[in-house]
């Protein structure tokens, strides 16, 4: 990696948790300069403006989340175990896998009416999460782990929405009680649809 690319990556890695915690609008280039100890001139050599850096930070946060999730899922041997691992991965919103909380929820709620580029990035990640879950369920049906009348895309959508909603509830209330209910409910639904 060339020196310029290293510096660019360093800025993204330092900026990503700040954007995810404070939000795009509330994060200033001064916040990033303080975190990186780089001058304004150096920042603008690598990013023409805050918007470009924010988009890179969104991509980075989603990539970190995805990598950690894939690592958790890779330990599971069956489709059912993968679904349970997915639930467990998101079961503690107060200690989230990505600093600042779920980047899809954070950036999505901020960008839905204000930033079409970030909105599309988040929407793409949401579709990817649902496709991942749907694929796990399809494999489970094929391997005779799940009932054949379980509709993978429908269950994936409901599961994804319940976990995101639970994340929001937990972060707002400051406790994981509602997320525990959601996790238990989802696991019961998976058990009910298991063969």
Backbone as a ProteinNet text record, in pm:
[ID]
protein_1_A
[PRIMARY]
XXXXXXXXXXXXXXXXXXXXXXXXXXXXXXXXXXXXXXXXXXXXXXXXXXXXXXXXXXXXXXXXXXXXXXXXXXXXXXXXXXXXXXXXXXXXXXXXXXXXXXXXXXXXXXXXXXXXXXXXXXXXXXXXXXXXXXXXXXXXXXXXXXXXXXXXXXXXXXXXXXXXXXXXXXXXXXXXXXXXXXXXXXXXXXXXXXX
[TERTIARY]
84.2	0	89	62.9	142	115	210.1	199.3	69	33.7	-90.6	-212.7	-213.6	-326.1	-329.8	-212.6	-205.4	-265.2	-228.4	-280.8	-431.6	-478.6	-622.4	-696.9	-642.8	-704.7	-702.6	-592.2	-578.8	-687.4	-710.2	-812.7	-950.5	-978.8	-1109.1	-1128.7	-1026.5	-1037.1	-1058.6	-997.9	-1016.7	-1151.6	-1194.4	-1319	-1443	-1434.3	-1552.2	-1627.1	-1558.1	-1634.1	-1690.4	-1624.6	-1675.2	-1805.2	-1805.1	-1927.2	-2038.6	-2004.6	-2105.9	-2163.1	-2083.9	-2128.8	-2201.5	-2143.6	-2200	-2297.5	-2284.4	-2363.9	-2285.9	-2329	-2258.6	-2271.9	-2393.3	-2415.6	-2340.6	-2334.5	-2273.2	-2121.5	-2066.8	-1921.6	-1859.2	-1758.1	-1688.1	-1551.5	-1496.1	-1360.6	-1262	-1294.4	-1208.6	-1205.3	-1319.6	-1323.8	-1227.9	-1228.9	-1143.6	-997	-971.3	-834.2	-779.4	-863.7	-821.2	-789.5	-872.7	-852.7	-729.4	-704.5	-593	-463.4	-474.6	-359.6	-301.5	-386.6	-343.7	-396.2	-327.6	-369	-487	-554.9	-667.6	-619.8	-504.5	-449.8	-427.1	-372.8	-347.6	-479.3	-581.2	-712.4	-768.9	-759	-820.2	-738.9	-616	-539.6	-605.1	-659	-714.4	-866.2	-934.4	-1080.6	-1119.5	-1188.9	-1219.5	-1315	-1396.5	-1485.5	-1534.8	-1608.2	-1658.3	-1750.9	-1828.9	-1925.1	-1855.2	-1745.2	-1668.6	-1611.8	-1559	-1505.7	-1617.8	-1732.3	-1844.9	-1888.2	-1892.8	-1929.8	-1828.6	-1700.3	-1596.2	-1610.3	-1648.9	-1668.4	-1788	-1894.1	-2011.2	-1968.9	-1899.2	-1851.3	-1764.8	-1676.2	-1584.6	-1662.3	-1755	-1833.2	-1913.3	-1974.3	-2052.9	-1960.6	-1841.8	-1746.3	-1699.4	-1672.5	-1631.7	-1743.6	-1865.8	-1980.8	-1994.4	-1986.5	-2000.1	-1889.6	-1767.4	-1654.4	-1670.3	-1709.7	-1728.6	-1845.2	-1951.7	-2066.4	-2027.1	-1955.2	-1911.9	-1824	-1738	-1653	-1738.7	-1843.7	-1933.4	-2010.7	-2058.5	-2136.6	-2051.6	-1924.5	-1836.6	-1814.4	-1841.8	-1823.8	-1940.8	-2053.4	-2172.9	-2166.8	-2212.2	-2204.5	-2332.8	-2446.9	-2574.4	-2641.6	-2743.5	-2818.3	-2886.7	-2941.9	-3007.5	-2905.6	-2789.7	-2683.9	-2642.1	-2641.6	-2606	-2709.8	-2837.5	-2941.5	-2930.5	-2905.6	-2889.1	-2765.2	-2657.6	-2534.8	-2559.7	-2638.8	-2675	-2749.3	-2846.1	-2923.4	-2831	-2747.1	-2657.3	-2560.1	-2516.1	-2421.8	-2479.5	-2609.9	-2675.1	-2748	-2729.9	-2813.8	-2775	-2661.5	-2620.6	-2592.4	-2697.7	-2679	-2602	-2596.7	-2522.8	-2371.9	-2333.7	-2193.9	-2187.8	-2214.1	-2229.4	-2098.1	-2107.1	-1986.3	-1909.6	-1978.6	-1914.4	-1933.7	-1824.9	-1832.8	-1937.3	-2026	-2129.4	-2264.8	-2268.1	-2394.9	-2404.1	-2521.5	-2542.9	-2532.2	-2434.5	-2420.8	-2540.3	-2609	-2726.3	-2835.6	-2857.7	-2958.9	-2915.1	-2791.3	-2742.3	-2743.6	-2677.3	-2668	-2800.1	-2875.8	-3002.9	-3103.2	-3114.7	-3211.8	-3169.2	-3038.8	-2991.9	-3005.1	-2980.1	-2969.5	-3099	-3203.1	-3321.9	-3382.4	-3377.4	-3433.4	-3329.5	-3203.9	-3103.9	-2986.9	-2958.7	-2836.8	-2862.9	-2899.5	-2935.3	-2820.5	-2696.4	-2582.5	-2568.6	-2570.1	-2560.2	-2685.2	-2800.4	-2925.1	-2913.1	-2859	-2844.9	-2741.3	-2633.3	-2532.9	-2595.6	-2674.6	-2740.3	-2844.2	-2920.8	-3022	-2957.9	-2843.7	-2770.4	-2727.1	-2678.7	-2635.5	-2754.5	-2868.6	-2989.1	-3030.7	-3032.9	-3066.4	-2967.4	-2840.3	-2738.5	-2762.3	-2800.1	-2829.6	-2948.8	-3051.7	-3169.8	-3137.9	-3057.3	-3017.8	-2933.9	-2847	-2766.7	-2857.5	-2951.8	-3044.2	-3129.5	-3179.1	-3261.6	-3182.8	-3057.3	-2971.2	-2948.1	-2929.2	-2911.3	-3037.4	-3152.5	-3279.4	-3301.3	-3271.6	-3283.8	-3197.5	-3074.8	-2987	-3045.8	-3104.6	-3165.2	-3283.3	-3361.5	-3473.4	-3418.7	-3319	-3258.4	-3197.1	-3137.9	-3074.1	-3170.8	-3300.1	-3406.4	-3393.5	-3339.6	-3336.5	-3464.9	-3520.3	-3639.4	-3754.3	-3875.1	-3994.7	-3994.7	-4046.6	-4044.2	-4138.5	-4236.7	-4328.5	-4278.9	-4161.7	-4100.6	-4056.3	-4098.9	-4065.1	-3939	-3824.1	-3697	-3694.4	-3740.5	-3734	-3822.4	-3939.4	-4031.4	-3973.1	-3922.2	-3866.1	-3742.8	-3661.2	-3540.4	-3577.4	-3681	-3725.1	-3773.2	-3854.8	-3907.4	-3795	-3703	-3592	-3503.3	-3470.3	-3385.3	-3452.4	-3580.7	-3653.8	-3666	-3691.3	-3703.8	-3571.9	-3461.9	-3331.8	-3294.9	-3321.4	-3293.5	-3382.8	-3509.1	-3600.8	-3557.9	-3514.1	-3464.7	-3341	-3255.8	-3135.1	-3174	-3267.8	-3313.4	-3373.2	-3458.5	-3522.8	-3419.8	-3322.1	-3219.3	-3133.3	-3093.4	-3008.9	-3084.2	-3213.6	-3291.7	-3320	-3345.9	-3380.4	-3257.6	-3143.5	-3022.4	-3016.3	-3103.6	-3093.1	-3137.2	-3096.2	-3117.4	-3241.1	-3327.3	-3442	-3529.1	-3561.1	-3646.2	-3573.6	-3443.3	-3367.2	-3365	-3361.1	-3366	-3499.1	-3607.2	-3739.3	-3741.6	-3687.7	-3684.9	-3598.8	-3483.3	-3394.7	-3463.7	-3528	-3598.7	-3713.3	-3789.1	-3901.1	-3852.3	-3745.3	-3691.4	-3641.7	-3572.3	-3522.8	-3638.1	-3744.8	-3863.3	-3926.9	-3935.2	-3989.9	-3904.6	-3774.2	-3683	-3703.7	-3714.5	-3739.8	-3872.6	-3975.4	-4105.6	-4104.1	-4012.5	-4002.4	-3891.8	-3834.5	-3729.8	-3791.1	-3724.2	-3772.3	-3703.4
-118.2	0	124.9	214.6	337.1	427.5	516.2	605.4	685.5	740.8	817.8	733.5	610.4	519.3	480.3	463.3	432.1	545.6	668.2	785.2	795.9	773.4	778.6	675.2	553.8	447.3	481.2	538.3	580.4	682.7	778.8	880.7	815.5	724.4	655.2	577.8	504.4	422.9	507.9	624.7	715.5	786.8	819.8	894.2	806.8	680.4	593.1	586.4	560.1	554.7	689.8	797.7	931.3	958.2	932.9	950.4	859.1	735.5	639.9	677.8	744.5	783.5	918	1017.1	1152.9	1179.1	1102.7	1128.2	1213.8	1212.2	1286.2	1436.7	1482.9	1627.6	1685.4	1612.3	1664	1646.7	1568.8	1549.3	1659.3	1723.1	1828.2	1776.9	1842.3	1806.7	1830.8	1925.2	1949.5	1826.2	1756.3	1631.9	1529.1	1519.2	1421.9	1464.2	1592.8	1642.9	1614.4	1631.6	1604.3	1455.8	1369.6	1224.8	1175.8	1236.1	1190.1	1265.8	1383.3	1472.8	1521.2	1526.8	1576.9	1717.6	1792.2	1928.2	1926.4	2040	2054	2029.5	2084.6	2065.6	1919.3	1846	1703	1626.8	1667.8	1602.2	1620.6	1744.1	1774.7	1723.6	1680.6	1613.2	1478.4	1414.5	1279	1276.8	1380.7	1386.5	1529.3	1543.9	1678.9	1753.8	1678.8	1743	1639.7	1687.3	1599.4	1492.5	1528.1	1433.8	1310	1332.1	1220.2	1132.4	1196.3	1121.2	1045.5	1109	1043.1	917.8	926.7	809.3	696.6	731.3	631.2	570.5	653.1	604.6	510	540.7	451.9	316.2	317.7	193.1	114.4	183	117.3	54.4	130	76.7	-46.4	-41.4	-155.4	-275	-249.8	-357.8	-422.3	-341.3	-394.9	-480.8	-429.3	-504.9	-637.5	-633.3	-753.7	-854.8	-808.6	-898.8	-968.2	-891.3	-950	-1048.3	-1014.5	-1104.5	-1233.8	-1222.8	-1343.1	-1432.2	-1371.5	-1449.3	-1525.5	-1460.5	-1526.2	-1639.4	-1615.9	-1718	-1836.8	-1812.5	-1919.6	-2028.9	-1999.8	-2099.4	-2196.4	-2158.9	-2242.6	-2348.6	-2469.3	-2580.1	-2599.5	-2570.3	-2591.5	-2457.1	-2461	-2338.3	-2284.1	-2373.4	-2330.3	-2264.6	-2324.7	-2265.3	-2129.1	-2114.7	-1985.1	-1879	-1914.1	-1817.9	-1777.7	-1876.1	-1846	-1758.3	-1787.5	-1707.4	-1564.5	-1549.8	-1416.3	-1339.1	-1403.6	-1340	-1303.1	-1397.5	-1372.7	-1258.7	-1249.2	-1144.7	-1005.2	-991	-860.4	-845.9	-941.7	-945.9	-848	-778.3	-683.3	-545.3	-471.1	-339.6	-239.7	-263.9	-172.6	-196.9	-311.1	-342.1	-385.9	-294.2	-331.3	-374.9	-455.2	-501.1	-387.8	-276.8	-160.3	-41.9	28	139.9	242.4	276.3	374.9	312.8	181.6	114.9	66.7	22	-33.4	78	67.8	172.7	181.3	71.3	75.8	160.9	139.7	216.7	362.3	383	519.8	602.6	551.5	628.3	629.6	520.8	512.9	615.3	628.6	724.7	868.1	891.8	1027.5	1061.3	964.5	992	972.7	918.2	882	999.2	1118.7	1234.8	1338.6	1313.9	1419.6	1384.3	1254.4	1216.9	1093.4	1112.9	999.3	900.3	946.9	856.3	761	816.4	732.3	645.5	700.6	622.6	497.7	512.3	397.1	297.8	347.8	258.2	173.7	238.3	166.6	69.9	113.7	27.1	-96.8	-78.7	-191.8	-289	-235.1	-320.8	-394.2	-327.3	-392.3	-507.6	-482.8	-591.1	-706.1	-672.7	-776.9	-860.1	-795.1	-867.4	-959.6	-911.7	-994.5	-1111.3	-1086.9	-1194.9	-1300.1	-1255.1	-1348.2	-1439.9	-1379.8	-1459.4	-1551.6	-1499.2	-1578.7	-1698.5	-1676.7	-1785.5	-1892.7	-1850.6	-1947.1	-2032.2	-1966.8	-2038.8	-2133.1	-2086.8	-2173.7	-2298.3	-2281.6	-2397.6	-2490.2	-2429.7	-2510.5	-2592.3	-2535.1	-2609.5	-2721.5	-2689.7	-2788.8	-2905.1	-2872.4	-2974.8	-3039.5	-3009.2	-3066.5	-3030.2	-2908.6	-2856.4	-2780.6	-2714.3	-2631.4	-2685.9	-2657.2	-2698.1	-2634.5	-2706.4	-2660.1	-2542.7	-2520.5	-2408.6	-2277.7	-2280.5	-2158	-2075.5	-1951.6	-1865.7	-1785.7	-1821.9	-1761.3	-1608.4	-1547.3	-1401.4	-1333.6	-1389.9	-1331.9	-1341.2	-1459.2	-1477	-1389.2	-1378.9	-1295.2	-1149.4	-1101.3	-963	-939.3	-1030.3	-1015.9	-1022.3	-1115.4	-1131.1	-1007.3	-959.6	-841.4	-721	-700.7	-586.7	-596	-714.7	-731.2	-700	-745.6	-719.9	-571.7	-507.2	-363.3	-284.6	-322.2	-256.3	-277.2	-397.8	-427.4	-346	-327.7	-247.1	-104.1	-48.7	87.3	97.4	3.1	5.8	-3.8	-92.3	-110.1	15	73.2	192.9	309.9	321.9	432.7	415.2	290.9	266	247.1	217.2	194.5	56.5	-34.7	-173.9	-269.1	-394.1	-494.7	-581.1	-543.6	-629.3	-659.9	-560	-582.5	-666.9	-647.7	-729.2	-875.4	-900.4	-1039.2	-1104.2	-1027.9	-1079.5	-1111	-1019.4	-1039.4	-1160.1	-1172.9	-1287.7	-1418.8	-1422.2	-1543.5	-1576.1	-1474.4	-1494.1	-1548	-1489.2	-1536	-1679.7	-1712.2	-1850	-1948.9	-1908.6	-1994.1	-2014.6	-1908.9	-1920.2	-2013.6	-2002.9	-2090.6	-2235.9	-2257.3	-2393.1	-2448.5	-2363.1	-2407.5	-2444.2	-2383.9	-2413.9	-2513.7	-2574.1	-2674.3	-2813	-2901.3	-3039.1	-3124.5
0	0	0	-90.7	-102	18.2	45.4	161.7	160.5	43.7	33.9	66	16.6	42.8	190.5	251.1	395.2	477.3	441.1	513.6	495.2	373.5	346.1	430.5	435.7	514.4	663.7	709.8	849.4	884.9	797.5	820.8	828.8	737	736.5	866.7	908.1	1029.7	1153.9	1157.2	1271.6	1264.4	1143	1124.2	1140.5	1101.4	1098.2	1231.7	1345.1	1470.6	1513.4	1473.3	1508	1432.6	1302.2	1223.3	1274.1	1309.8	1353.3	1489.3	1572	1705.2	1704	1636.6	1638.1	1524.3	1416.6	1297.4	1200.1	1075.5	970.7	993.1	1018	1032.4	1152	1262.1	1384.5	1388.2	1297.3	1293.3	1208.1	1263.3	1189	1143.4	1044.9	1001.9	1116.3	1204.1	1321.9	1412.2	1425.9	1504.3	1444.7	1312.8	1244.3	1255.2	1241.5	1253.1	1392.8	1493	1631.3	1649.9	1594.7	1608.7	1532.6	1417.2	1332.9	1359.5	1422	1444.1	1311.2	1208.6	1077.4	1055.7	972.5	940.9	843.4	835.6	742.3	598.7	564.9	430.6	398.4	494	474.4	456.3	532.8	521.6	380.4	330.4	201.4	82.7	107.6	2.5	-28.3	76.2	62.6	42.6	90.6	78.9	42	-68.7	-116.1	-23.6	52.8	149.9	251.4	348.8	455.4	399.4	298.3	239.7	183.8	114.3	55.5	167.7	271.5	385.2	456.5	473.4	540.1	464.1	331.3	250.5	269.4	274.1	296.9	436.7	533.7	670.5	679.7	606.8	603.2	547	433.9	373	470.4	538.2	632.1	748.3	808.3	919.8	878.5	760.6	712.1	687.5	633.5	607.8	738.9	840.2	971.1	1029.6	1023.7	1074.4	1001.1	870.3	787.7	816.9	830.3	857.7	992.5	1094.1	1227.5	1227	1154.3	1144.6	1074.4	963.5	890.2	978.3	1059.3	1150.4	1251.9	1303.2	1399	1332.3	1210	1139.5	1096.9	1070.1	1020.8	1125.4	1250.7	1357.6	1366	1303.3	1307.9	1198.3	1231.6	1135.3	1055.1	1116.1	1047.5	1019.5	936.9	907.1	1032	1110	1234.7	1327.4	1341	1423.9	1369.7	1237	1177.8	1211.9	1205.3	1240.3	1387.6	1473.1	1615.9	1637.6	1564.2	1576.9	1530.6	1425.5	1375.1	1483.8	1545.7	1653.4	1768.9	1810.9	1924	1894.4	1770.2	1729.8	1756.5	1736	1752.1	1885.6	1978	2098.3	2208.8	2195	2299.3	2239.4	2206.2	2144.8	2230.8	2361.7	2448.6	2439.2	2386.7	2356.6	2209.9	2117.9	1976.7	1912.6	1807.7	1738.1	1669.4	1640.5	1579.6	1674.4	1706	1798.9	1753.5	1845.3	1815.1	1786.8	1768.3	1741.2	1597.8	1561.1	1427.5	1322.4	1231.3	1130.1	1035.7	1012.8	925.2	988.5	1116	1187.8	1201.7	1243.3	1265.7	1137.8	1034.9	910.7	835.1	845.7	775.4	824.6	956.6	1009.2	981.1	977.6	948.9	800.2	715	570.9	493	554.8	475.8	399.2	456.4	388.1	346.9	381.5	363.4	272.3	256.7	185.5	98.5	-27.1	-112.6	-135.1	-132.6	-153.9	-35.4	85.8	206	218.5	185.8	190.7	103.6	-16.2	-105.8	-53.9	6.5	65.7	176.5	262.3	371.7	315.9	216.8	156.6	94.4	30.8	-27.4	82.3	193.8	305.2	367.1	376.4	429.7	339	208.3	114	127.3	144.6	161.4	286.1	395.1	519.5	504.6	436.9	414.5	320.4	218.5	126.5	198.2	288.5	367	448.9	520.4	601.9	515.8	405.6	314.7	261.3	227.2	178.3	283.3	408.6	518.5	532.3	526.1	540.2	422	301.6	182.7	197.6	244.1	266.6	371.9	476.8	582.3	532.1	442.1	382.2	294.4	214.4	124.5	204	320.3	404.3	502.4	485.2	567.9	716.2	742.1	879.7	910.1	806.6	823.4	738.7	781.3	707.9	569.6	473.2	334.7	309.8	400.1	378.9	441.8	503.9	554.9	433.3	425.2	310.7	346.8	286.2	325.9	323.3	215.3	204.3	308.8	334.8	433.1	574.1	608.5	742.8	760.4	655.6	661.9	686.7	618.1	636.4	779.3	830.8	967	1070.4	1051.2	1145.8	1146	1027.3	1015.1	1083.1	1053.8	1109.4	1261.2	1312.1	1457	1527.5	1471.6	1534.6	1527.9	1414.1	1404.1	1500.4	1508.2	1601.8	1745.8	1776.6	1911.7	1945.2	1844.2	1864.1	1900.6	1826.6	1853.9	1994.9	2029.9	2161.9	2273.8	2257.3	2359.8	2374.6	2261.7	2267.6	2330.5	2301.7	2356.5	2505.4	2546.3	2687.1	2775.6	2713.1	2791.6	2853.8	2807.7	2855.1	2744.4	2760.3	2655.2	2676.6	2769.7	2803.6	2681.9	2602.4	2484.5	2380	2366.8	2271.3	2314.5	2444.8	2492.8	2457	2467.9	2429.4	2280.1	2198.2	2053.5	2017.6	2080.7	2053.4	2087.2	2203.4	2246.4	2150.2	2110.1	2017.5	1883.6	1830	1701	1711.2	1818.5	1833.2	1847.4	1915.7	1925.7	1789.6	1708.3	1573.6	1486.5	1502.6	1426.3	1472.1	1603.1	1654.5	1600.4	1596.3	1548.1	1400.6	1326.2	1182.8	1150.2	1256.6	1237.4	1229.4	1157.9	1145.8	1250.3
[MASK]
+++++++++++++++++++++++++++++++++++++++++++++++++++++++++++++++++++++++++++++++++++++++++++++++++++++++++++++++++++++++++++++++++++++++++++++++++++++++++++++++++++++++++++++++++++++++++++++++++++

